[in-house]
Each structure stands twice: as structure tokens, then as C-alpha cells.
Amino acid sequence: TVTLQWTWDLDSGPWAYETTALLVDEDAGWRAVPEPAVIHADLRAGERLARSVVPPHRGDVLGAGGRLLVTERDVYRVGIDKGRLPEGADPAAAGAQLAAWAGLEDPPAFGARVAAGGARQFVEAIVVRAEEFPLSSEPLEAIPGAVALSGRRPLAPTAGFARPLLGRVGEATAEIVEESGGAVRPGALTGLSGLQRRYEQRLAGTAGERIEARADGGSARVLHEVAARDGEPLHLTLDLGLQTLAEDVLADVGPASALVAVRASTGEVVAAASGPGLLGQNTATEALPVPGSTFKVATALALLRAGLEPD
């Protein structure tokens, strides 16, 4: 018998252990007896090792008074499941039909994505809040291969709530994957813009890993597990009610507009709303408007306190 030292280089760190192998002396020399226990002591005949990622819970975004601004909410992931396409169906045509149903800007481009995917791949078109589904009165079932998978995503109370400031969470782009140096895998959920992107490291947490012994048609047994580390919450001073009011005030303003409300006694920003005039840009905190007459109020008060009369 010989002792074997195994080390697997996992994302969560090395997994190291020992096993024992039986060697048999034969005419041609020593031969190792091939048994599952040589790979891992708890591995049985017919089983294989399988690795899976344990996703962490993304940190919530909290506003004034600890009220939830962004937390996981129910959604539907709408797309084409190519494994469900009828025989002879055109994937590109089905994708274009779904994209039109979902209101995407370039249906043929999404159709091309579907056609380029794997034979049984699910190609996501859009993520829809549960309360907003379906998007159309036309039945989704009429589109070949179209499905709506239930899930959860970090979302604000409404689709437009402080969106330019808070940003959004979605599948990592090719640029984010490349910049991460392997830390972010393709298809992983990550902050794409705004504060979600700025504080990605704090909010995201760290994924865990699980190694299981799996057999076809049988249950899996955990052989090794590293727990995920959940993300930390992000605390803001935005007031849920005042932010909603500010956005309502600007909703019908055509030109570029913004409204920032600051509690003067503390300096806390309680609302930062951007009007629709700049099509989703964060006018409230990123634009550089000329102050204009803003400080005339402060200078006039200073003069009055110094003894100057109104006339």
C-alpha cells in the first residue's frame, strides 16, 4: 500500500487530503488497483466528483431610518430555451420574435445571439419584475422555445427609483470579466453601473464552493465545502419618501433637470432625482450646472445680519 497526497487548486483555496492505494506485484511489475477510494476515501463505485459554486447573498442598500431601498425581489428571466425548440424551428427567428414581444431595440441582433448559442442553451432576453409580467397581452407560449424562469434579483422599490444613482445589477459584461482577472466569471451577477458598480466589492461578498460525490440518478453527497461570505449592506442617507416625491416632481419636466435635497443641519443628501430630459443620465450628482443665483440667499442673509437694511 502507498499513501497518495492530493491537492486540488480551487477558487476558494487548496483542498488537500490523503488516500491509500493498493499496489499488486505482477509479472510486468507493480500495478495500482483502480478503485474510487484512490481518488477520495469516501468516493464509491459509479460516482464522480463534481464542483459547484455557492453564491453569496448580495448586500442590501438601505436608506434613511434603515429602510430597504434595494433588496432581492421576485423576477422572471425571459428568454429562449434552445432545448425546447421544436424540431426544424429556426432559432434566429424565434429569438427575433421574442425580442419583439419584449420590446427590445434590435430583435434581429438577439435572434443572432440565440442562433450562436449552444444546442441546449438558455439565452436570456430580459429580466422582468414579477408584478410587471407579462409584458404583452400576446401569449408567450406562442413563441417557439420561449420560457419565463422565476428567480430573484436585487431591485429598488420601482424600476425608476433613483436608478441613475443606485445603478443596476446584471450579468457581467465581457469587459468586467476581463478587468477582474478571473475573479468574476462569465454569467455571474455583478454591479453594472452607479453605486452598485462603485461598491461592488462590499456588496457582492465572496462565493463559496462545494465538492460533491454524484452518481447518475442518485443523490449527491458533500465531500468538501467552503461557505460563502455574504455581502455587506450599503447605508445611504436617501429618504424613501422624499426621493419618491422628488422624482414625481420632475416626471413631467421636459428639459434636462435635477433635484437634490440636503438636510442643512447634517449635510445628509435625502433626495437626488434626475429628470427624464437626459434619458437616464445621473444629472443630479454628475452634472456640473452653473450655480447661478443659488448663493444670493446666503449673501443677502449675511448682509442683513451685519446690519444692512433692506433698502
Buried (B, 14 or more C-beta within 10 A) or exposed (E): EEEEEEEBEEBBEEBEBEBEBEEEEEEEEEEEEEBBBBBBEBBEEEBEBEEEBBBBBBBBBBBBEEEBBBBBBEBBBBBBBBEBBEEEEBBBBBBBBBBBBBEBEEBEEBBBBBBEBEEEBBBBBBBBBBEEBBBEEEEBEEBBBBBBEEEEBBBBBEEBBBBBBBBBBBBBEEEBBEEBEEBBEEEBBBBBBBBBBEBBEEBBBBBBBBBBBBEEEEEBEEBBBBEBEBBBBBEBBBBBEBBBBBBEBBEEEEEBBBBBBEBEEEEBBBBBBBBBBBEEBBBBEEEEEEEEEEEEEEEEEEEEEEEEEEE
